[in-house]
Amino acid sequence: MNESIQPVIATCVPSERRMSFLPKHLGAHFVTGEALVYRWACLLTEDNDGGVWEFFELSNGGFYLAPRSPERFTITCNLNQFTGQVSADAAGIIFTLYMLNQLANQTQEDRLINQYYWLRDFATMHPEYAAIFGAID
């Protein structure tokens, strides 16, 4: 049987749901996870000035955080020698993937491993997938 692949849809989380968003997706690791996303943003780009971030839920159960910015971000990853410019949305996916990878490796929790792969699946459908995978591989 030939099953069609369903697209993964990202939906911006409204402000009234933001307080419960990270605990829902990261459980007891929500404070650490949020701090790690911002830390990876600082490590991977000089373009990050803090600012406002959007939270996105994915139709496959995943999530990510992304800076709210019309500007492009220069991502420099010394771990794999990647340098490239991406939208704020793609940058957020990259930062969140790094955070999830780190948390999943530290905790070995299936929940976090699944979160990583759900976001990675979404990234394969993103218009900037080549740059995203260049930054994380």
C-alpha positions as CSV (number, residue, x, y, z in Angstrom):
1,M,0.0,0.0,0.0
2,N,1.3,3.4,-0.9
3,E,0.7,5.8,2.0
4,S,1.1,9.5,1.4
5,I,3.2,11.5,3.8
6,Q,1.2,14.0,5.7
7,P,2.8,17.4,6.0
8,V,3.8,18.6,9.4
9,I,2.1,21.9,10.2
10,A,3.6,24.5,12.6
11,T,1.2,26.7,14.6
12,C,2.2,29.7,16.6
13,V,1.2,29.3,20.3
14,P,-1.0,32.1,21.6
15,S,0.3,34.2,24.6
16,E,-2.3,32.7,27.0
17,R,-0.8,29.2,26.4
18,R,2.9,30.1,26.7
19,M,3.2,29.4,30.4
20,S,2.2,25.7,30.0
21,F,3.9,25.2,26.6
22,L,7.4,24.2,27.7
23,P,6.3,22.0,30.6
24,K,4.0,20.2,28.2
25,H,6.8,19.4,25.8
26,L,9.8,19.1,28.1
27,G,8.3,18.0,31.4
28,A,10.6,18.5,34.4
29,H,13.3,19.8,32.0
30,F,11.4,22.9,30.8
31,V,13.6,25.5,32.7
32,T,16.8,23.8,31.5
33,G,15.5,23.4,28.0
34,E,14.5,27.1,27.6
35,A,17.9,28.2,29.0
36,L,19.6,25.9,26.5
37,V,17.7,27.2,23.5
38,Y,18.9,30.7,24.4
39,R,22.4,29.5,25.1
40,W,22.6,27.8,21.7
41,A,21.4,30.9,20.1
42,C,24.3,32.8,21.7
43,L,26.8,30.2,20.7
44,L,25.7,29.8,17.1
45,T,25.1,33.4,16.0
46,E,26.2,36.9,16.9
47,D,22.9,38.2,15.4
48,N,20.8,37.3,18.5
49,D,20.0,40.2,20.7
50,G,17.5,38.4,22.9
51,G,14.2,40.0,22.0
52,V,10.9,38.3,21.7
53,W,10.6,34.7,20.8
54,E,7.7,32.8,19.3
55,F,6.7,29.3,20.4
56,F,5.5,26.8,17.8
57,E,3.6,23.5,18.1
58,L,3.9,20.9,15.4
59,S,1.0,18.8,14.2
60,N,3.2,15.7,14.8
61,G,3.6,16.4,18.5
62,G,6.8,18.4,18.2
63,F,7.7,22.0,18.9
64,Y,10.3,24.7,18.6
65,L,11.1,28.3,19.6
66,A,12.2,31.0,17.2
67,P,13.1,34.6,17.5
68,R,10.5,37.0,16.3
69,S,12.6,38.9,13.7
70,P,12.4,39.8,10.0
71,E,16.2,39.7,9.9
72,R,18.3,36.8,8.7
73,F,20.7,35.2,11.1
74,T,24.3,34.1,10.3
75,I,24.8,30.7,11.8
76,T,28.3,29.6,12.5
77,C,28.8,26.1,13.8
78,N,32.4,25.3,14.7
79,L,31.4,21.7,15.4
80,N,30.9,20.9,11.7
81,Q,32.4,24.0,10.0
82,F,29.0,25.2,8.8
83,T,28.4,28.9,8.1
84,G,25.2,30.2,6.5
85,Q,22.4,32.7,6.6
86,V,18.9,31.6,7.6
87,S,15.6,33.2,8.5
88,A,14.6,33.6,12.2
89,D,12.3,30.6,11.8
90,A,15.1,28.3,10.5
91,A,17.4,29.7,13.2
92,G,14.9,28.8,15.8
93,I,14.6,25.3,14.5
94,I,18.4,24.9,14.6
95,F,18.7,26.3,18.1
96,T,15.8,24.0,19.3
97,L,17.3,20.9,17.6
98,Y,20.7,21.6,19.4
99,M,18.9,22.0,22.7
100,L,16.8,18.8,22.2
101,N,19.9,16.8,21.2
102,Q,21.8,18.0,24.3
103,L,18.9,17.2,26.6
104,A,18.1,13.8,25.0
105,N,21.8,12.8,25.3
106,Q,22.0,13.9,29.0
107,T,18.7,12.3,30.1
108,Q,18.3,9.4,27.7
109,E,14.5,10.0,28.0
110,D,12.4,8.7,25.1
111,R,10.1,11.8,25.4
112,L,13.0,14.1,24.5
113,I,14.4,11.8,21.9
114,N,11.0,11.7,20.2
115,Q,10.8,15.5,20.4
116,Y,14.1,15.8,18.5
117,Y,12.9,13.5,15.7
118,W,9.5,15.2,15.4
119,L,11.2,18.5,14.9
120,R,13.8,17.0,12.6
121,D,10.9,15.5,10.5
122,F,9.4,19.0,10.3
123,A,12.7,20.4,9.2
124,T,12.9,18.1,6.2
125,M,9.8,19.9,4.9
126,H,11.1,23.4,5.6
127,P,12.0,25.7,2.7
128,E,15.5,26.1,4.3
129,Y,16.0,22.4,5.0
130,A,19.4,22.3,3.4
131,A,20.8,25.1,5.7
132,I,19.1,23.5,8.7
133,F,20.7,20.1,8.1
134,G,24.0,21.8,7.2
135,A,24.0,23.4,10.6
136,I,23.0,20.2,12.6
137,D,24.9,17.5,10.7
